[in-house]
Amino acid sequence: MSGTNQRIDGRRLWDSLMAMARHGATPKGGVRRLTLTDIDKAARDDFRTQCEALGLTVRVDAIGNMFARREGRDPSRPPVLFGSHLDSQPSGGKYDGALGVMAGMEVMRTLHDLGITTEAPLELVNWTDEEGSRFGLSLMGSGTWAGIYPLERSYALADQQGVTVEQALRDIGYQGDQPAAPFPADAYFELHIEQGPILEKEGKRIGIVTGAQAQVWWDARITGQDAHAGTTPPSTRRDALVAAAQVISLVDGLMRDRGEDGRGTVGFLKVEPNSRNVIPGEVSFSIEFRHPDSADIAALARDFPPMASAVVKETGCTLELTQVLHYDAQPFDADCVALVEQAAQRLGHKARRIVSGAGHDAVYVARRMPAAMIFTPCKDGLSHNEAESIEPEEAEAGCQVLFEAVVARANRALR
């Protein structure tokens, strides 16, 4: 491997990942670290302690986003940000999000060990609730910070036990006093596992992420009529679950119509009254489509609701669709992407340009400042699963690219 002599410590990075994975560890080797729970608080406290041990100044904003600042030589320059998230899916893996945060910590440790002061300040970020698995809104922390979601809307979101985001923040002591709003910053970099199979399949060590695909999401509720399973004939049934099944089939069909670039998923389903001998009277579920082409997602945003309503009407039920999010494909900043690419080349890593199939905090942050992402492979492309796996040398390679891109950006000559 060629490139700089300023090396991150791959073993230390790996050990820090394994230590963070103890917060919410599951018997199958994954993590359950739902946002704003006591387990998330423990991870956050650990993160804060590690940052403060390096002399970083930690501040928390009103939605719980954490920013750990390392001063630069020129205090007038806006900071270079980098990071990811520590929350997980209910049955998540050790590396989704945590890799970006702990690699960022390793960047800070390496700079500390080598006595390097960058020209611009640096800030390591832990974004709140990237996953959206508890309160139903993905990218909540970065989206609120970026002004996509009003703070009061985010505060009012509630989990299935009725606990609101605002109450959860207070309960764990992470409702910060800083505004959840953009501040002057120079750029943002995020390291993440690919969560797909492309890099591993092609034998590439680094993914140079050029942007993220467009998405549209809905919350759906179908209302029929509860009735006795044994006494209600077909002619009088209004089975909400049958109607939901037909909508789910429609989602799958529309996805497959778009070939290998198509993505359409129903990942959450709640049936009421959920009794063996009662015809379901109400079903709530999630719907999402993703595609690299913004025009394709715009067409689905327009056409899917009437198509789904027509399908449900045939069953005698009614459909209520609430759009949760709709965003266009987000390109990343060409200069930041170039820094990632140059670092990968300088270090001798096999790399390729790639579009992110998943949503990441960088998507919303990119609306407020130049941004780019770095991908590392993950085994079999598996993620959002306790069996999610990467190799130590893959983590080290991604972290070294992050180090070089961040330092190069922070030390760049201003025009």
Secondary structure, 3 states (H helix, E strand, C coil): CCCCCCCCCHHHHHHHHHHHCCCCECCCCCECCCCCCHHHHHHHHHHHHHHHHCCCEEEEECCCCEEEEECCCCCCCCCEEEEEECCCCCCECCCCCHHHHHHHHHHHHHHHHHCCCCCCCEEEEEECCCCCCCCCCCCHHHHHHCCCCCHHHHHHCECCCCCEHHHHHHHHCCCCCECCCCCCCCEEEEEEECCCCHHHHHCCCEEEEEEECEEEEEEEEEECCCEECCCCCHHHCCCHHHHHHHHHHHHHHHHHHCHHHCEEECCCEEEECCCCCEECCEEEEEEEEEECCHHHHHHHHHHHHHHHHHHHHCCCCEEEEEEEEEECCEECCHHHHHHHHHHHHHCCCCEEEEEECCCCHHHHHCCCCCEEEEEECCHHHCCCCCCCCCCHHHHHHHHHHHHHHHHHHHCCCCC
